């Protein structure tokens, strides 16, 4: 595999002639580069007027390689041929290098250029490219490649230091100015100095002019192949990198300029994808191209300017930006424990929440750029503070978890390396369950940035004050700073939309709703069969009672039920109600003999939401049953009321409607977290006085 290197533009704030005087002092050998043993001149030619000088040298290099490898190769030193072409008129120096040793096995090519800065003729630019291709090397091709790249990277890093060392040496000798070359006077012509032609150096934009820090452009910019990066810009706005990492950034950026006409990502954005793939150029390019296609498909570049947050999000979404952390990173605060995630999903749909998180990430990119300018150092990511106070089983509502997993998937694929640190505060007992669900989709490098604090641990040493100034700690965490974030609360159920309405949305970013609707008739309960093959599996459920009252039961049977073909409503003379679910529990079955009840019956009223779980003790067949609940008769008189008689004659009074979702979770996924699997009934955390817990699922399902 061919290894390539491309340097940024290195700018010396010295005239070209002074830089050349410093450069020639590197020969015949340079004590600052120990591997550069010696060099000998093998040829030098001049053109007619002396403006062009071509010099060839044979350089001796002592590679820092294992002694055994040198013995097998049969050489002590490596020899390279260097050809320098100095054009004094154009003020350029071109350096071409190739290997003489092992030239039939290894191909090394290097090209360096010193040119005049296009915007300041008293400055000098330097660029460098190189390639290494090892065809064969005694079976040690991989080892030789690693040694060569390590040695080359070390030499590149010292390159600027060496030039600056000799520049200081010249200054100590009093050499601060060297006249430009002028053509020799020719007899019969004027000896007046001729006007030099303009430099042919390619354009290099002024630092900061292309970084977008002072503009309101989107994350993509217009670029051209002549638009280059210089080393000072990289260090100021992007950070410090190894030479090979810089090379990956420049090569990927150059590839984008050549292949993506028009707008290309900003340098900060390209760099995030390289970091996410450990500067593997091919992998980063693949991930970035997929993201660019995704951004174009969903018009993400225009999201902040075109998308208006629904009023419900403004009122019930408990997240927002809040100052910055100690390192200058933008700080995002999310009070997840106080947010009605189920209510938001049911009222707005999954797409609205995904777009909300996309807008947060897009705004985060802008804030990083702004903080880079304000603090004078590269800031490419932000810190997220998540307060889990109030988190309970309601937050583990499976469709909500599904939406969260989808959000994580989208963010990981399109906003890599944007999270600098995640502070999770006041994590409750249920947190391990949530972490088990979401952690597989989170990149390993991202997981290392998570810090979790239980209870009030965040207030002690090593806690929040190590990462956030005490003056900006929000008041709900014991600080004195007001945090402009909604308090959250329960989303009114009158704002919920049906599954059919949510499914009818256009331009969805997510899959359709996983909720199902079912009707429960008097005398014909709705039953759902779940086969369990592994004991200690977890059956989870979530359902809303949309109409009427129902009684919820769970039964277990060792044998598979055979659905009855008889119309259960036939005896009532009701034959036109539409499809009715088949009956799984046969009328001939005896409770306690053919099947058993594993959960205490739960009465659910119209408008209530129920979430719960059951840890199975035995394999076999489990039946979830919803049956019609009849109100008790009037206790004042034994005679039925007129309203009751009339209601019994109406078909509609014999029908209930539910929306439900169930899932079976493997036991090994939740081993050690069973004590957190509790049911919640008609309440939301500590925000509602009506909060109750249906602990029968927990008490009857877990073996002590």
C-alpha positions in Angstrom: 0.0 0.0 0.0 1.3 3.4 -1.0 1.8 5.8 2.0 1.4 9.5 1.1 2.2 12.7 2.9 1.0 16.2 2.2 2.1 19.1 4.4 0.2 22.3 5.2 1.7 25.5 3.9 4.4 26.7 6.3 4.9 30.4 6.4 8.2 32.0 7.3 8.0 35.7 7.9 11.4 36.3 6.2 12.3 37.1 2.6 13.0 34.3 0.2 16.7 35.2 0.0 17.2 35.0 3.7 15.5 31.7 3.9 17.8 30.3 1.2 20.8 31.5 3.1 19.6 29.6 6.1 18.7 26.5 4.0 22.2 26.0 2.5 23.7 25.9 6.0 22.1 22.4 6.4 24.8 21.0 4.1 27.0 19.1 3.9 25.6 17.7 7.2 23.3 18.9 9.9 24.0 18.1 13.6 20.3 18.9 14.4 19.3 15.9 12.4 21.3 12.9 13.7 20.1 10.6 11.0 21.5 12.9 8.3 25.1 11.6 8.4 26.6 13.4 5.4 26.1 14.6 1.8 28.4 15.1 -1.2 27.9 17.3 -4.2 27.7 15.2 -7.4 26.8 18.0 -9.8 25.8 21.6 -10.3 24.7 23.5 -13.4 23.8 27.1 -14.2 21.8 28.6 -17.0 23.2 31.4 -19.2 22.4 34.3 -16.9 22.8 32.4 -13.7 19.2 32.8 -12.6 18.7 29.0 -12.4 21.0 26.8 -10.4 20.5 23.0 -10.4 22.3 21.1 -7.7 22.5 17.4 -7.1 23.7 15.8 -3.9 24.1 12.2 -2.6 22.8 12.1 1.0 23.8 9.5 3.5 21.0 8.5 6.0 21.4 6.4 9.1 17.9 5.0 9.8 17.0 4.1 13.4 16.1 0.5 12.7 16.8 -2.8 14.6 20.3 -4.1 14.1 18.9 -7.5 12.9 16.9 -5.8 10.1 20.0 -3.9 8.9 22.0 -7.1 8.8 19.4 -8.9 6.8 19.2 -6.0 4.4 23.0 -6.0 4.2 23.4 -2.2 4.5 24.5 0.2 7.2 23.3 3.4 5.6 20.7 4.4 3.1 21.5 6.7 0.2 19.2 9.3 -1.4 19.6 11.5 -4.5 18.5 15.1 -3.9 18.0 17.5 -6.9 17.5 21.2 -6.0 16.3 23.6 -8.6 16.8 27.2 -7.5 15.1 29.9 -9.7 16.4 33.2 -8.4 14.4 35.2 -10.9 11.1 33.6 -9.9 12.3 33.3 -6.3 11.5 29.6 -6.0 13.3 26.4 -4.9 12.1 23.0 -5.9 13.6 20.0 -4.1 13.2 16.5 -5.5 14.4 13.4 -3.6 14.4 9.7 -4.5 16.1 6.7 -2.9 19.2 5.1 -4.4 19.4 2.2 -2.0 16.9 -0.7 -2.6 15.5 1.3 -5.6 14.1 -1.9 -7.1 12.3 -2.9 -3.9 11.3 0.4 -2.3 10.1 3.6 -4.0 10.5 6.8 -2.1 9.6 10.1 -3.7 9.6 13.6 -2.0 9.0 17.0 -3.4 9.4 20.3 -1.5 8.8 23.9 -2.7 9.9 27.2 -1.3 7.9 30.1 -2.8 7.1 33.7 -2.2 3.9 34.4 -0.2 1.4 35.7 -2.7 0.1 38.4 -0.4 3.5 39.5 1.1 6.6 39.4 -1.0 8.8 39.6 2.1 7.4 36.2 3.4 8.3 32.7 2.2 6.0 29.7 1.9 7.0 26.0 2.2 5.1 22.9 1.0 6.1 19.3 1.1 4.7 16.1 -0.4 6.1 12.5 -0.3 5.1 8.9 -1.0 6.4 5.6 0.1 5.7 2.3 -1.7 7.5 -0.9 -0.4 7.1 -3.7 -3.0 9.2 -6.2 -1.1 11.7 -6.1 1.8 12.8 -9.6 2.8 9.4 -10.4 4.3 9.5 -7.4 6.6 7.5 -5.0 4.5 5.1 -3.9 7.3 7.9 -3.4 9.8 10.0 -1.4 7.3 7.0 0.8 6.4 6.4 1.6 10.1 10.0 2.4 10.7 10.2 4.6 7.6 7.0 6.5 8.4 8.1 7.1 12.0 11.5 8.4 10.9 10.0 10.6 8.3 7.4 12.1 10.6 10.2 12.9 13.1 12.3 14.6 10.4 9.3 16.7 9.2 8.6 17.9 12.7 12.2 19.2 13.0 12.1 20.8 9.6 10.9 24.2 10.7 13.0 24.2 13.8 16.1 23.7 11.8 15.4 26.6 9.5 14.6 28.9 12.4 17.8 27.8 14.1 19.9 28.9 11.2 17.9 32.1 10.9 18.8 33.0 14.4 22.4 32.1 13.6 22.4 34.5 10.7 20.9 37.3 12.9 23.7 36.7 15.4 26.1 37.3 12.6 24.4 40.5 11.6 22.8 39.1 8.4 19.2 40.4 8.3 18.9 41.3 4.7 20.1 39.8 1.4 19.5 41.7 -1.9 17.4 40.1 -4.5 19.0 38.6 -7.5 19.4 40.9 -10.5 20.5 39.8 -14.0 24.1 40.7 -14.8 24.7 43.8 -16.9 25.2 43.2 -20.6 27.5 45.4 -22.6 25.7 48.0 -24.6 22.6 47.9 -22.4 21.5 49.9 -19.4 22.7 48.7 -16.1 19.6 49.9 -14.5 17.8 47.3 -12.4 15.2 45.4 -14.3 11.7 45.0 -13.0 11.2 41.5 -11.7 8.2 39.6 -13.0 5.4 38.9 -10.6 5.6 35.6 -8.6 3.8 32.6 -9.9 3.1 31.2 -6.5 -0.4 29.8 -6.0 -2.9 31.7 -3.9 -3.0 31.1 -0.2 -6.0 32.8 1.5 -5.3 35.0 4.5 -5.6 33.2 7.9 -9.1 33.4 9.2 -10.6 34.6 6.0 -11.9 31.1 5.1 -12.6 29.7 8.5 -16.1 31.1 8.7 -15.7 32.3 12.3 -16.9 35.8 11.5 -19.7 34.8 9.2 -23.1 33.3 9.5 -22.6 30.7 6.8 -23.7 27.1 7.3 -21.3 24.3 8.2 -20.4 24.0 4.5 -18.3 26.5 2.6 -17.4 27.1 -1.0 -13.9 25.9 -1.7 -11.5 25.6 -4.7 -8.4 23.5 -5.3 -6.2 26.5 -4.8 -7.5 27.1 -1.3 -4.8 25.8 1.0 -4.2 25.5 4.7 -1.1 26.9 6.4 0.5 25.6 9.6 -0.3 28.7 11.7 -4.0 28.5 10.8 -4.1 24.8 11.8 -2.5 25.5 15.1 -4.6 28.5 15.9 -8.1 27.2 14.8 -7.8 23.5 14.7 -5.1 22.4 17.2 -1.8 20.7 17.4 -1.3 17.5 15.4 1.4 15.2 14.2 2.7 15.7 10.7 0.9 12.6 9.5 -2.4 13.8 11.0 -2.0 17.2 9.3 -1.3 15.3 6.1 -4.6 13.4 6.4 -6.5 16.6 7.0 -5.0 18.3 4.0 -5.4 15.3 1.6 -9.0 14.7 2.6 -9.7 18.4 2.2 -8.0 18.5 -1.2 -10.0 15.4 -2.3 -13.2 17.2 -1.4 -12.2 20.3 -3.3 -11.5 18.2 -6.4 -14.6 15.9 -6.2 -17.3 18.0 -4.5 -18.0 21.1 -6.6 -19.4 24.0 -4.8 -19.7 23.8 -1.1 -17.4 21.6 1.1 -17.4 21.1 4.8 -15.4 23.4 7.0 -12.0 22.3 8.2 -13.3 21.8 11.7 -16.0 19.5 10.4 -13.6 17.4 8.3 -11.3 17.1 11.2 -14.1 15.6 13.4 -14.6 12.7 11.0 -10.8 12.0 10.9 -10.7 11.9 14.7 -13.7 9.6 14.7 -11.7 7.1 12.6 -8.3 7.6 14.2 -7.1 9.5 11.2 -7.7 6.6 8.9 -8.1 8.5 5.6 -10.2 5.9 3.8 -12.6 5.2 6.6 -13.0 8.9 7.4 -13.7 9.7 3.8 -16.4 7.0 3.6 -18.1 8.2 6.7 -17.9 11.9 5.6 -19.3 11.2 2.2 -22.3 9.3 3.7 -22.9 12.2 6.0 -22.7 14.8 3.2 -25.3 12.8 1.3 -27.5 12.7 4.4 -27.2 16.4 5.0 -28.2 17.1 1.4 -31.1 14.7 1.5 -32.6 16.2 4.6 -31.6 19.8 4.0 -29.7 19.9 7.3 -27.6 22.9 6.2 -30.8 25.1 6.3 -32.3 23.5 9.5 -31.5 26.4 11.8 -32.9 29.0 9.4 -36.0 27.1 8.4 -37.2 24.9 11.2 -39.4 26.4 13.9 -39.6 24.6 17.2 -43.2 23.5 18.0 -44.7 25.3 21.0 -44.8 22.0 22.9 -41.0 21.7 22.7 -40.5 25.2 23.9 -42.7 24.5 26.9 -41.9 20.9 27.8 -38.4 20.1 26.4 -36.1 20.5 29.4 -32.8 21.3 27.6 -30.8 24.4 26.6 -27.4 26.1 26.3 -25.9 27.5 29.5 -22.6 29.4 29.4 -19.4 27.2 29.0 -17.2 24.9 31.0 -13.7 25.6 32.4 -12.1 24.7 29.1 -14.3 27.2 27.1 -16.5 24.5 25.6 -20.2 25.4 25.2 -22.2 23.8 27.9 -25.6 22.1 27.2 -27.8 21.2 30.1 -30.5 18.5 29.8 -32.9 17.7 32.7 -33.9 14.4 31.3 -35.5 13.2 34.6 -37.9 16.1 34.4 -39.0 15.6 30.8 -42.1 13.7 29.7 -40.4 11.8 26.9 -43.5 9.7 26.3 -45.8 12.7 26.1 -43.5 14.4 23.7 -43.3 11.4 21.4 -47.0 10.8 21.5 -47.9 14.5 20.9 -45.2 15.4 18.4 -43.9 12.2 16.9 -40.4 11.0 16.6 -39.4 13.2 13.7 -39.9 16.4 15.8 -37.6 15.1 18.5 -35.0 14.1 15.9 -35.1 17.5 14.3 -34.8 19.1 17.8 -31.6 17.1 18.4 -30.3 18.0 15.0 -30.8 21.7 15.7 -29.0 21.3 19.0 -26.0 19.8 17.2 -26.0 22.5 14.5 -26.2 25.2 17.1 -23.4 23.5 19.0 -21.1 23.7 16.0 -21.7 27.4 15.7 -21.1 28.0 19.4 -17.8 26.0 19.1 -16.6 28.3 16.3 -17.6 31.4 18.3 -15.8 30.2 21.4 -12.7 29.5 19.3 -12.7 33.1 18.4 -13.5 34.4 21.9 -11.0 32.3 23.8 -8.2 32.3 21.2 -7.7 28.5 21.1 -9.3 25.6 19.1 -12.6 24.5 20.6 -14.3 21.8 18.5 -16.7 20.1 20.9 -19.0 20.9 23.8 -19.8 19.6 27.2 -23.2 18.1 28.1 -24.6 18.0 31.6 -27.5 15.5 32.0 -29.5 15.7 35.2 -31.3 12.4 35.8 -33.2 13.4 39.0 -36.7 12.0 38.6 -35.8 9.3 36.0 -38.0 6.2 36.4 -39.5 3.4 34.5 -41.7 5.8 32.5 -38.5 7.0 30.8 -37.8 3.4 29.8 -41.0 3.4 27.7 -39.8 1.3 24.8 -41.0 3.5 21.9 -39.2 6.4 23.6 -36.1 4.3 23.9 -36.4 3.4 20.3 -36.5 7.1 19.4 -33.5 7.8 21.7 -31.5 5.0 20.0 -32.3 6.4 16.6 -31.2 9.8 17.7 -27.9 8.4 19.0 -27.4 6.6 15.7 -28.0 9.7 13.6 -25.7 11.8 15.9 -22.9 9.2 15.9 -22.9 9.0 12.1 -23.1 12.7 11.3 -21.7 14.6 14.3 -18.7 12.5 15.4 -16.3 13.9 18.0 -18.6 16.8 18.9 -19.0 15.7 22.5 -16.1 16.6 24.7 -17.5 15.4 28.0 -20.8 14.1 29.3 -21.6 14.7 33.0 -24.4 12.5 34.2 -25.7 13.7 37.6 -28.0 12.1 40.2 -28.2 8.8 38.4 -31.0 6.7 40.0 -31.2 2.9 40.4 -32.9 2.6 37.0 -30.0 4.1 35.2 -28.1 0.8 34.6 -31.1 -0.4 32.6 -31.1 2.7 30.4 -27.4 2.4 30.0 -27.7 -1.3 28.9 -30.1 -0.2 26.2 -28.2 2.7 24.7 -24.5 1.9 25.3 -24.1 -0.6 22.4 -24.8 2.2 19.9 -22.3 4.6 21.4 -18.8 4.7 20.0 -16.1 3.4 22.4 -14.2 6.7 22.3 -17.4 8.5 23.2 -18.2 6.2 26.1 -14.8 7.1 27.6 -16.0 10.7 27.9 -18.9 9.8 30.2 -18.7 10.6 33.9 -21.6 9.3 36.1 -22.4 10.6 39.6 -25.1 9.0 41.8 -27.0 10.9 44.4 -25.1 14.0 45.6 -21.6 12.7 44.7 -21.2 15.4 42.2 -21.0 18.0 45.0 -17.8 16.5 46.4 -14.1 16.4 45.3 -13.8 15.4 41.7 -17.3 16.5 41.1 -19.0 19.3 39.1 -16.7 22.1 40.2 -13.8 20.4 38.6 -15.4 21.0 35.2 -17.7 24.0 35.6 -17.0 27.3 37.4 -18.9 27.5 40.7 -20.5 30.8 39.6 -22.5 29.1 36.7 -23.7 26.0 38.5 -27.5 25.9 37.9 -29.7 26.6 40.9 -31.4 23.1 40.7 -28.0 21.6 41.3 -27.3 23.7 44.4 -25.7 26.6 42.6 -26.7 30.3 42.4 -27.0 30.7 38.6 -30.3 30.9 36.9 -30.7 28.4 34.1 -33.1 29.5 31.3 -34.4 26.0 30.7 -38.1 24.9 30.9 -39.2 23.1 34.0 -40.9 20.4 32.0 -43.9 18.6 33.3 -46.6 16.3 32.0 -47.7 16.8 28.4 -51.6 16.9 28.5 -53.0 13.7 27.0 -55.5 15.8 25.1 -52.6 16.7 22.9 -51.7 13.1 22.1 -52.1 12.0 18.5 -53.1 8.5 17.5 -50.8 6.1 15.9 -52.6 6.6 12.6 -51.9 10.3 12.7 -48.3 9.8 13.5 -47.9 7.3 10.7 -49.3 9.7 8.2 -46.5 12.2 8.6 -44.5 12.9 5.5 -40.7 13.3 5.2 -40.1 11.1 8.2 -36.6 10.5 9.5 -37.7 7.5 11.4 -39.7 4.3 10.9 -43.4 4.1 11.5 -44.9 3.9 14.9 -44.6 0.5 16.7 -47.8 0.9 18.6 -50.8 -1.2 17.8 -54.5 -0.6 18.4 -56.9 -3.1 19.7 -60.6 -3.3 20.6 -61.8 -5.0 23.8 -65.5 -6.2 23.7 -67.7 -7.3 26.6 -67.4 -11.0 26.7 -64.5 -11.1 24.2 -61.2 -10.0 25.8 -58.2 -9.1 23.7 -55.4 -11.6 24.2 -51.8 -11.7 23.1 -49.6 -14.8 23.1 -45.8 -14.6 24.0 -43.7 -17.7 23.9 -40.7 -17.7 26.3 -37.9 -20.2 25.7 -35.5 -18.9 28.4 -36.5 -18.4 32.1 -35.8 -15.0 33.6 -36.6 -13.2 30.3 -38.3 -9.9 30.8 -41.7 -9.1 29.3 -42.3 -5.4 29.1 -45.5 -3.6 28.1 -46.9 -0.1 27.7 -50.5 0.7 26.9 -52.9 3.5 26.9 -56.6 3.0 27.6 -58.2 5.2 24.9 -61.8 4.3 25.6 -63.6 2.5 28.4 -62.2 0.7 31.4 -60.2 -2.6 31.2 -58.8 -5.2 33.5 -55.2 -6.3 32.6 -54.0 -9.9 33.4 -51.0 -12.1 32.6 -51.3 -15.8 32.6 -48.9 -18.7 32.1 -49.5 -22.1 30.4 -47.1 -25.0 29.7 -49.0 -25.9 26.6 -49.7 -23.8 23.5 -53.3 -22.5 23.5 -55.4 -23.3 20.5 -57.4 -20.2 19.4 -61.2 -20.8 19.4 -62.9 -20.4 16.1 -66.3 -19.7 17.7 -67.5 -16.2 17.6 -67.5 -15.2 21.3 -70.1 -12.5 20.7 -72.6 -14.7 18.9 -74.4 -15.5 22.1 -75.1 -11.8 22.5 -76.6 -11.5 19.1 -73.9 -9.0 18.0 -72.5 -10.1 14.6 -71.4 -6.9 12.9 -68.7 -5.5 15.1 -65.9 -6.4 12.7 -62.8 -8.4 13.4 -62.4 -9.8 16.9 -59.1 -11.3 18.3 -59.2 -15.1 18.6 -59.6 -16.4 22.1 -56.5 -18.1 23.4 -57.8 -19.3 26.8 -60.2 -22.0 26.1 -63.5 -22.0 28.1 -62.8 -25.6 29.2 -59.4 -24.6 30.8 -59.4 -24.6 34.6 -57.4 -21.9 36.3 -54.7 -23.4 38.5 -54.7 -26.6 36.5 -54.4 -25.7 32.8 -53.0 -22.3 33.3 -52.0 -19.9 36.1 -52.2 -16.2 36.9 -48.7 -14.7 37.3 -49.8 -11.1 37.9 -52.5 -9.7 40.1 -55.3 -8.3 38.0 -54.9 -4.6 37.4 -57.9 -2.3 36.8 -57.2 0.5 34.3 -59.5 3.4 33.8 -60.1 5.4 30.6 -57.3 7.8 29.8 -54.7 6.0 32.0 -51.2 5.0 30.8 -49.6 1.8 32.2 -46.0 0.6 31.8 -44.6 -2.5 33.5 -42.5 -5.6 33.3 -42.5 -9.2 34.3 -39.5 -11.4 34.9 -40.5 -14.8 33.8 -39.9 -17.7 36.2 -40.5 -20.5 33.7 -40.4 -21.1 30.0 -43.7 -21.7 28.2 -46.5 -19.6 26.9 -47.6 -16.3 28.5 -50.9 -14.6 27.7 -51.4 -10.9 28.1 -55.1 -10.2 28.5 -57.2 -7.1 28.4 -60.9 -7.7 29.2 -63.9 -5.4 29.5 -64.5 -3.9 33.0 -68.1 -3.5 34.1 -68.9 -0.8 36.6 -70.4 -2.1 39.8 -74.1 -1.8 40.2 -75.7 0.9 42.2 -75.4 0.1 45.9 -78.4 2.3 47.1 -81.0 0.1 45.5 -81.0 -3.5 44.2 -83.0 -2.4 41.2 -81.0 -1.5 38.1 -81.0 2.2 37.1 -82.6 3.3 33.9 -79.3 4.6 32.6 -77.7 1.2 33.2 -80.4 -0.6 31.3 -80.2 1.8 28.4 -76.4 1.5 28.3 -76.5 -2.3 28.3 -78.5 -2.0 25.0 -76.0 0.1 23.3 -73.3 -1.7 21.3 -70.7 1.1 22.0 -70.9 0.6 25.7 -69.6 -3.0 25.2 -66.4 -1.8 23.6 -63.1 -0.5 24.9 -60.0 0.6 22.9 -56.4 0.4 23.8 -53.0 1.2 22.2 -50.2 -1.1 23.2 -46.6 -2.1 22.7 -44.9 -5.1 24.1 -41.4 -6.5 23.9 -39.4 -9.5 25.3 -35.9 -8.7 26.6 -33.2 -11.4 27.0 -32.3 -12.1 30.6 -28.5 -11.7 30.1 -29.1 -8.1 29.0 -30.5 -7.1 32.4 -28.7 -9.4 34.8 -27.9 -7.3 37.9 -30.5 -4.7 37.0 -33.7 -6.5 37.8 -34.3 -4.6 41.0 -34.9 -1.5 38.8 -37.6 -3.0 36.7 -40.6 -1.7 38.4 -44.0 -0.8 36.9 -45.4 2.7 36.8 -49.1 3.5 36.6 -50.8 6.8 35.8 -48.0 9.1 37.0 -44.8 10.7 36.0 -41.8 10.7 38.4 -42.0 13.3 41.2 -43.8 15.8 39.0 -47.2 14.4 39.6 -49.1 14.1 42.9 -51.0 11.2 41.4 -47.8 9.1 40.9 -48.4 5.5 42.0 -46.3 2.3 41.6 -47.7 -1.0 40.6 -45.2 -3.0 42.6 -47.0 -6.3 42.1 -45.0 -6.9 38.9 -41.8 -6.5 40.8 -42.8 -8.4 43.9 -44.3 -11.4 42.2 -41.8 -11.8 39.4 -38.4 -11.7 41.0 -37.0 -14.7 42.8 -35.1 -13.8 45.9 
